[in-house]
Amino acid sequence: MDEITSRRNQILEGMGIVLAILFALFLLAYAVFDTWANWGPNGPTDDWTTAPMLALGFCGMSQLVYVIPCFLFFRKKNQPHVARGVLYGAALVLSANLLVYFLWIKGTR
């Protein structure tokens, strides 16, 4: 029973690592897009402001840049459950990004 709890904690730790890295990247992206974009009270007011939403839609794919090295690092350190948590976190982020992106696409039509 203790091994199952330990395994679950390691998986959650891996998911937390991915979410922490993603949060830091989103803070950076927010600072950049807030500087360049022109947002009105009802959303974007020019074509340039669609760039953040397009970036959000492809963020799930571009996260492979940091997820694969992170996964390989924990695999090499003989922590397979943390590595599995990294993959679970990446899948969670990808699905959330795609959900928001497709809802945005549906709302712009």
Stockholm file with secondary structure:
# STOCKHOLM 1.0

chainA/1-109         MDEITSRRNQILEGMGIVLAILFALFLLAYAVFDTWANWGPNGPTDDWTTAPMLALGFCGMSQLVYVIPCFLFFRKKNQPHVARGVLYGAALVLSANLLVYFLWIKGTR
#=GR chainA/1-109 SS CHHHHHHHHHHHHHHHHHHHHHHHHHHHHHHHHHHHCCEETTEECSGGGHHHHHHHHHHHHHTHHHHHHHHHHHHHTTCHHHHHHHHHHHHHHHHHHHHHHHHHHHHHC
#=GC SS_cons         CHHHHHHHHHHHHHHHHHHHHHHHHHHHHHHHHHHHCCEETTEECSGGGHHHHHHHHHHHHHTHHHHHHHHHHHHHTTCHHHHHHHHHHHHHHHHHHHHHHHHHHHHHC
//
